[in-house]
Amino acid sequence: DGLHLTADGNKVVFDELVETLKKEGLSVASLPSDLPLLSEIDPRDPLKSFPDTK
């Protein structure tokens, strides 16, 4: 059902994955998003953060 690692093993895999993505020029900041970030949503009027929603 999958790979089961210890916390240390998960950290190694995560760190290696992040490094590989960086080498390819990929980062969270460079990826497009389909939805606004949580910090961009006005809690008093959340729908205005989704202009295509009717």
PDB file of N, CA, C and O in Angstrom:
ATOM      1  N   ASP A   1       0.816  -1.175   0.000  1.00  0.00           N
ATOM      2  CA  ASP A   1       0.000   0.000   0.000  1.00  0.00           C
ATOM      3  C   ASP A   1       0.872   1.256   0.000  1.00  0.00           C
ATOM      4  O   ASP A   1       0.340   2.357   0.138  1.00  0.00           O
ATOM      5  N   GLY A   2       2.116   1.137  -0.141  1.00  0.00           N
ATOM      6  CA  GLY A   2       2.951   2.337  -0.196  1.00  0.00           C
ATOM      7  C   GLY A   2       4.230   2.177   0.590  1.00  0.00           C
ATOM      8  O   GLY A   2       4.503   1.132   1.180  1.00  0.00           O
ATOM      9  N   LEU A   3       4.991   3.222   0.580  1.00  0.00           N
ATOM     10  CA  LEU A   3       6.268   3.266   1.269  1.00  0.00           C
ATOM     11  C   LEU A   3       6.060   3.819   2.670  1.00  0.00           C
ATOM     12  O   LEU A   3       5.447   4.875   2.832  1.00  0.00           O
ATOM     13  N   HIS A   4       6.555   3.129   3.674  1.00  0.00           N
ATOM     14  CA  HIS A   4       6.405   3.571   5.060  1.00  0.00           C
ATOM     15  C   HIS A   4       7.781   3.895   5.613  1.00  0.00           C
ATOM     16  O   HIS A   4       8.636   3.014   5.710  1.00  0.00           O
ATOM     17  N   LEU A   5       8.000   5.146   5.973  1.00  0.00           N
ATOM     18  CA  LEU A   5       9.288   5.592   6.482  1.00  0.00           C
ATOM     19  C   LEU A   5       9.147   6.163   7.883  1.00  0.00           C
ATOM     20  O   LEU A   5       8.056   6.532   8.316  1.00  0.00           O
ATOM     21  N   THR A   6      10.262   6.227   8.573  1.00  0.00           N
ATOM     22  CA  THR A   6      10.289   6.915   9.862  1.00  0.00           C
ATOM     23  C   THR A   6      10.249   8.416   9.588  1.00  0.00           C
ATOM     24  O   THR A   6      10.325   8.840   8.435  1.00  0.00           O
ATOM     25  N   ALA A   7      10.131   9.208  10.628  1.00  0.00           N
ATOM     26  CA  ALA A   7      10.155  10.665  10.469  1.00  0.00           C
ATOM     27  C   ALA A   7      11.458  11.098   9.800  1.00  0.00           C
ATOM     28  O   ALA A   7      11.453  11.969   8.931  1.00  0.00           O
ATOM     29  N   ASP A   8      12.563  10.495  10.203  1.00  0.00           N
ATOM     30  CA  ASP A   8      13.855  10.833   9.589  1.00  0.00           C
ATOM     31  C   ASP A   8      13.879  10.443   8.111  1.00  0.00           C
ATOM     32  O   ASP A   8      14.391  11.190   7.278  1.00  0.00           O
ATOM     33  N   GLY A   9      13.330   9.284   7.790  1.00  0.00           N
ATOM     34  CA  GLY A   9      13.274   8.848   6.401  1.00  0.00           C
ATOM     35  C   GLY A   9      12.412   9.763   5.553  1.00  0.00           C
ATOM     36  O   GLY A   9      12.773  10.089   4.422  1.00  0.00           O
ATOM     37  N   ASN A  10      11.276  10.180   6.092  1.00  0.00           N
ATOM     38  CA  ASN A  10      10.407  11.113   5.378  1.00  0.00           C
ATOM     39  C   ASN A  10      11.124  12.432   5.121  1.00  0.00           C
ATOM     40  O   ASN A  10      10.970  13.024   4.053  1.00  0.00           O
ATOM     41  N   LYS A  11      11.903  12.892   6.085  1.00  0.00           N
ATOM     42  CA  LYS A  11      12.640  14.147   5.917  1.00  0.00           C
ATOM     43  C   LYS A  11      13.663  14.022   4.796  1.00  0.00           C
ATOM     44  O   LYS A  11      13.813  14.940   3.989  1.00  0.00           O
ATOM     45  N   VAL A  12      14.362  12.902   4.739  1.00  0.00           N
ATOM     46  CA  VAL A  12      15.344  12.686   3.669  1.00  0.00           C
ATOM     47  C   VAL A  12      14.653  12.728   2.307  1.00  0.00           C
ATOM     48  O   VAL A  12      15.127  13.403   1.393  1.00  0.00           O
ATOM     49  N   VAL A  13      13.548  12.018   2.167  1.00  0.00           N
ATOM     50  CA  VAL A  13      12.818  11.993   0.897  1.00  0.00           C
ATOM     51  C   VAL A  13      12.329  13.397   0.543  1.00  0.00           C
ATOM     52  O   VAL A  13      12.467  13.830  -0.601  1.00  0.00           O
ATOM     53  N   PHE A  14      11.765  14.101   1.509  1.00  0.00           N
ATOM     54  CA  PHE A  14      11.263  15.455   1.275  1.00  0.00           C
ATOM     55  C   PHE A  14      12.384  16.384   0.833  1.00  0.00           C
ATOM     56  O   PHE A  14      12.247  17.102  -0.158  1.00  0.00           O
ATOM     57  N   ASP A  15      13.494  16.370   1.568  1.00  0.00           N
ATOM     58  CA  ASP A  15      14.619  17.250   1.237  1.00  0.00           C
ATOM     59  C   ASP A  15      15.163  16.963  -0.158  1.00  0.00           C
ATOM     60  O   ASP A  15      15.479  17.890  -0.904  1.00  0.00           O
ATOM     61  N   GLU A  16      15.271  15.695  -0.511  1.00  0.00           N
ATOM     62  CA  GLU A  16      15.763  15.325  -1.843  1.00  0.00           C
ATOM     63  C   GLU A  16      14.781  15.750  -2.935  1.00  0.00           C
ATOM     64  O   GLU A  16      15.193  16.212  -3.998  1.00  0.00           O
ATOM     65  N   LEU A  17      13.502  15.597  -2.674  1.00  0.00           N
ATOM     66  CA  LEU A  17      12.488  16.007  -3.642  1.00  0.00           C
ATOM     67  C   LEU A  17      12.528  17.516  -3.863  1.00  0.00           C
ATOM     68  O   LEU A  17      12.492  17.979  -5.004  1.00  0.00           O
ATOM     69  N   VAL A  18      12.601  18.278  -2.784  1.00  0.00           N
ATOM     70  CA  VAL A  18      12.661  19.737  -2.895  1.00  0.00           C
ATOM     71  C   VAL A  18      13.906  20.152  -3.671  1.00  0.00           C
ATOM     72  O   VAL A  18      13.832  21.031  -4.530  1.00  0.00           O
ATOM     73  N   GLU A  19      15.034  19.539  -3.384  1.00  0.00           N
ATOM     74  CA  GLU A  19      16.281  19.864  -4.087  1.00  0.00           C
ATOM     75  C   GLU A  19      16.166  19.541  -5.578  1.00  0.00           C
ATOM     76  O   GLU A  19      16.626  20.317  -6.416  1.00  0.00           O
ATOM     77  N   THR A  20      15.563  18.417  -5.910  1.00  0.00           N
ATOM     78  CA  THR A  20      15.371  18.043  -7.312  1.00  0.00           C
ATOM     79  C   THR A  20      14.470  19.049  -8.026  1.00  0.00           C
ATOM     80  O   THR A  20      14.755  19.448  -9.155  1.00  0.00           O
ATOM     81  N   LEU A  21      13.398  19.454  -7.378  1.00  0.00           N
ATOM     82  CA  LEU A  21      12.497  20.444  -7.975  1.00  0.00           C
ATOM     83  C   LEU A  21      13.207  21.776  -8.183  1.00  0.00           C
ATOM     84  O   LEU A  21      13.022  22.421  -9.214  1.00  0.00           O
ATOM     85  N   LYS A  22      14.018  22.192  -7.213  1.00  0.00           N
ATOM     86  CA  LYS A  22      14.774  23.445  -7.342  1.00  0.00           C
ATOM     87  C   LYS A  22      15.718  23.391  -8.536  1.00  0.00           C
ATOM     88  O   LYS A  22      15.836  24.363  -9.281  1.00  0.00           O
ATOM     89  N   LYS A  23      16.387  22.260  -8.717  1.00  0.00           N
ATOM     90  CA  LYS A  23      17.319  22.110  -9.841  1.00  0.00           C
ATOM     91  C   LYS A  23      16.598  22.245 -11.176  1.00  0.00           C
ATOM     92  O   LYS A  23      17.195  22.670 -12.165  1.00  0.00           O
ATOM     93  N   GLU A  24      15.329  21.890 -11.208  1.00  0.00           N
ATOM     94  CA  GLU A  24      14.524  21.998 -12.427  1.00  0.00           C
ATOM     95  C   GLU A  24      13.850  23.363 -12.551  1.00  0.00           C
ATOM     96  O   GLU A  24      13.103  23.608 -13.498  1.00  0.00           O
ATOM     97  N   GLY A  25      14.116  24.251 -11.590  1.00  0.00           N
ATOM     98  CA  GLY A  25      13.534  25.591 -11.638  1.00  0.00           C
ATOM     99  C   GLY A  25      12.098  25.657 -11.165  1.00  0.00           C
ATOM    100  O   GLY A  25      11.376  26.599 -11.490  1.00  0.00           O
ATOM    101  N   LEU A  26      11.684  24.668 -10.405  1.00  0.00           N
ATOM    102  CA  LEU A  26      10.309  24.637  -9.899  1.00  0.00           C
ATOM    103  C   LEU A  26      10.284  24.989  -8.423  1.00  0.00           C
ATOM    104  O   LEU A  26      11.125  24.537  -7.646  1.00  0.00           O
ATOM    105  N   SER A  27       9.320  25.794  -8.053  1.00  0.00           N
ATOM    106  CA  SER A  27       9.119  26.127  -6.644  1.00  0.00           C
ATOM    107  C   SER A  27       7.650  26.465  -6.445  1.00  0.00           C
ATOM    108  O   SER A  27       6.920  26.677  -7.413  1.00  0.00           O
ATOM    109  N   VAL A  28       7.227  26.513  -5.218  1.00  0.00           N
ATOM    110  CA  VAL A  28       5.834  26.858  -4.928  1.00  0.00           C
ATOM    111  C   VAL A  28       5.521  28.243  -5.486  1.00  0.00           C
ATOM    112  O   VAL A  28       4.439  28.469  -6.028  1.00  0.00           O
ATOM    113  N   ALA A  29       6.469  29.167  -5.352  1.00  0.00           N
ATOM    114  CA  ALA A  29       6.253  30.537  -5.824  1.00  0.00           C
ATOM    115  C   ALA A  29       6.104  30.610  -7.344  1.00  0.00           C
ATOM    116  O   ALA A  29       5.425  31.503  -7.850  1.00  0.00           O
ATOM    117  N   SER A  30       6.724  29.690  -8.075  1.00  0.00           N
ATOM    118  CA  SER A  30       6.679  29.749  -9.538  1.00  0.00           C
ATOM    119  C   SER A  30       5.492  29.001 -10.141  1.00  0.00           C
ATOM    120  O   SER A  30       5.237  29.121 -11.339  1.00  0.00           O
ATOM    121  N   LEU A  31       4.776  28.243  -9.346  1.00  0.00           N
ATOM    122  CA  LEU A  31       3.649  27.468  -9.864  1.00  0.00           C
ATOM    123  C   LEU A  31       2.386  28.322  -9.930  1.00  0.00           C
ATOM    124  O   LEU A  31       2.120  29.101  -9.014  1.00  0.00           O
ATOM    125  N   PRO A  32       1.608  28.185 -10.996  1.00  0.00           N
ATOM    126  CA  PRO A  32       0.344  28.922 -11.065  1.00  0.00           C
ATOM    127  C   PRO A  32      -0.668  28.324 -10.087  1.00  0.00           C
ATOM    128  O   PRO A  32      -0.603  27.146  -9.737  1.00  0.00           O
ATOM    129  N   SER A  33      -1.590  29.159  -9.665  1.00  0.00           N
ATOM    130  CA  SER A  33      -2.637  28.640  -8.777  1.00  0.00           C
ATOM    131  C   SER A  33      -4.000  28.869  -9.424  1.00  0.00           C
ATOM    132  O   SER A  33      -4.219  29.869 -10.108  1.00  0.00           O
ATOM    133  N   ASP A  34      -4.887  27.948  -9.202  1.00  0.00           N
ATOM    134  CA  ASP A  34      -6.240  28.052  -9.743  1.00  0.00           C
ATOM    135  C   ASP A  34      -7.169  28.813  -8.805  1.00  0.00           C
ATOM    136  O   ASP A  34      -8.196  29.348  -9.224  1.00  0.00           O
ATOM    137  N   LEU A  35      -6.797  28.853  -7.551  1.00  0.00           N
ATOM    138  CA  LEU A  35      -7.630  29.492  -6.536  1.00  0.00           C
ATOM    139  C   LEU A  35      -6.796  30.500  -5.763  1.00  0.00           C
ATOM    140  O   LEU A  35      -5.570  30.386  -5.734  1.00  0.00           O
ATOM    141  N   PRO A  36      -7.429  31.482  -5.137  1.00  0.00           N
ATOM    142  CA  PRO A  36      -6.657  32.444  -4.344  1.00  0.00           C
ATOM    143  C   PRO A  36      -6.061  31.773  -3.103  1.00  0.00           C
ATOM    144  O   PRO A  36      -6.592  30.791  -2.585  1.00  0.00           O
ATOM    145  N   LEU A  37      -4.954  32.333  -2.654  1.00  0.00           N
ATOM    146  CA  LEU A  37      -4.372  31.856  -1.406  1.00  0.00           C
ATOM    147  C   LEU A  37      -5.287  32.236  -0.252  1.00  0.00           C
ATOM    148  O   LEU A  37      -6.021  33.221  -0.333  1.00  0.00           O
ATOM    149  N   LEU A  38      -5.245  31.473   0.797  1.00  0.00           N
ATOM    150  CA  LEU A  38      -6.099  31.737   1.954  1.00  0.00           C
ATOM    151  C   LEU A  38      -5.906  33.161   2.463  1.00  0.00           C
ATOM    152  O   LEU A  38      -6.871  33.818   2.854  1.00  0.00           O
ATOM    153  N   SER A  39      -4.665  33.638   2.459  1.00  0.00           N
ATOM    154  CA  SER A  39      -4.379  34.990   2.956  1.00  0.00           C
ATOM    155  C   SER A  39      -4.966  36.076   2.056  1.00  0.00           C
ATOM    156  O   SER A  39      -5.075  37.227   2.478  1.00  0.00           O
ATOM    157  N   GLU A  40      -5.345  35.732   0.828  1.00  0.00           N
ATOM    158  CA  GLU A  40      -5.915  36.693  -0.116  1.00  0.00           C
ATOM    159  C   GLU A  40      -7.440  36.756  -0.042  1.00  0.00           C
ATOM    160  O   GLU A  40      -8.051  37.584  -0.718  1.00  0.00           O
ATOM    161  N   ILE A  41      -8.052  35.915   0.749  1.00  0.00           N
ATOM    162  CA  ILE A  41      -9.510  35.863   0.848  1.00  0.00           C
ATOM    163  C   ILE A  41      -9.978  36.767   1.975  1.00  0.00           C
ATOM    164  O   ILE A  41      -9.535  36.642   3.117  1.00  0.00           O
ATOM    165  N   ASP A  42     -10.879  37.679   1.639  1.00  0.00           N
ATOM    166  CA  ASP A  42     -11.445  38.589   2.634  1.00  0.00           C
ATOM    167  C   ASP A  42     -12.489  37.824   3.447  1.00  0.00           C
ATOM    168  O   ASP A  42     -13.510  37.413   2.895  1.00  0.00           O
ATOM    169  N   PRO A  43     -12.254  37.626   4.745  1.00  0.00           N
ATOM    170  CA  PRO A  43     -13.211  36.849   5.544  1.00  0.00           C
ATOM    171  C   PRO A  43     -14.584  37.512   5.649  1.00  0.00           C
ATOM    172  O   PRO A  43     -15.576  36.841   5.936  1.00  0.00           O
ATOM    173  N   ARG A  44     -14.648  38.829   5.416  1.00  0.00           N
ATOM    174  CA  ARG A  44     -15.941  39.521   5.484  1.00  0.00           C
ATOM    175  C   ARG A  44     -16.738  39.378   4.191  1.00  0.00           C
ATOM    176  O   ARG A  44     -17.960  39.528   4.183  1.00  0.00           O
ATOM    177  N   ASP A  45     -16.029  39.085   3.095  1.00  0.00           N
ATOM    178  CA  ASP A  45     -16.697  38.907   1.805  1.00  0.00           C
ATOM    179  C   ASP A  45     -15.895  37.915   0.959  1.00  0.00           C
ATOM    180  O   ASP A  45     -15.267  38.313  -0.023  1.00  0.00           O
ATOM    181  N   PRO A  46     -15.907  36.639   1.324  1.00  0.00           N
ATOM    182  CA  PRO A  46     -15.071  35.657   0.642  1.00  0.00           C
ATOM    183  C   PRO A  46     -15.379  35.495  -0.846  1.00  0.00           C
ATOM    184  O   PRO A  46     -14.475  35.195  -1.626  1.00  0.00           O
ATOM    185  N   LEU A  47     -16.615  35.684  -1.249  1.00  0.00           N
ATOM    186  CA  LEU A  47     -16.974  35.453  -2.654  1.00  0.00           C
ATOM    187  C   LEU A  47     -16.289  36.416  -3.612  1.00  0.00           C
ATOM    188  O   LEU A  47     -16.092  36.077  -4.779  1.00  0.00           O
ATOM    189  N   LYS A  48     -15.920  37.615  -3.149  1.00  0.00           N
ATOM    190  CA  LYS A  48     -15.261  38.545  -4.065  1.00  0.00           C
ATOM    191  C   LYS A  48     -13.862  38.057  -4.454  1.00  0.00           C
ATOM    192  O   LYS A  48     -13.271  38.574  -5.402  1.00  0.00           O
ATOM    193  N   SER A  49     -13.337  37.083  -3.743  1.00  0.00           N
ATOM    194  CA  SER A  49     -12.039  36.500  -4.083  1.00  0.00           C
ATOM    195  C   SER A  49     -12.163  35.462  -5.193  1.00  0.00           C
ATOM    196  O   SER A  49     -11.156  34.972  -5.706  1.00  0.00           O
ATOM    197  N   PHE A  50     -13.387  35.129  -5.560  1.00  0.00           N
ATOM    198  CA  PHE A  50     -13.668  34.146  -6.605  1.00  0.00           C
ATOM    199  C   PHE A  50     -14.532  34.807  -7.677  1.00  0.00           C
ATOM    200  O   PHE A  50     -15.731  34.538  -7.756  1.00  0.00           O
ATOM    201  N   PRO A  51     -13.936  35.667  -8.501  1.00  0.00           N
ATOM    202  CA  PRO A  51     -14.742  36.448  -9.448  1.00  0.00           C
ATOM    203  C   PRO A  51     -15.477  35.610 -10.491  1.00  0.00           C
ATOM    204  O   PRO A  51     -16.499  36.052 -11.015  1.00  0.00           O
ATOM    205  N   ASP A  52     -14.987  34.421 -10.801  1.00  0.00           N
ATOM    206  CA  ASP A  52     -15.647  33.586 -11.813  1.00  0.00           C
ATOM    207  C   ASP A  52     -16.787  32.755 -11.241  1.00  0.00           C
ATOM    208  O   ASP A  52     -17.443  32.018 -11.978  1.00  0.00           O
ATOM    209  N   THR A  53     -17.028  32.861  -9.949  1.00  0.00           N
ATOM    210  CA  THR A  53     -18.081  32.088  -9.295  1.00  0.00           C
ATOM    211  C   THR A  53     -19.363  32.901  -9.269  1.00  0.00           C
ATOM    212  O   THR A  53     -19.374  34.048  -8.824  1.00  0.00           O
ATOM    213  N   LYS A  54     -20.423  32.311  -9.740  1.00  0.00           N
ATOM    214  CA  LYS A  54     -21.713  33.016  -9.743  1.00  0.00           C
ATOM    215  C   LYS A  54     -22.737  32.186  -9.022  1.00  0.00           C
ATOM    216  O   LYS A  54     -23.894  32.593  -8.909  1.00  0.00           O
TER     217      LYS A  54
END
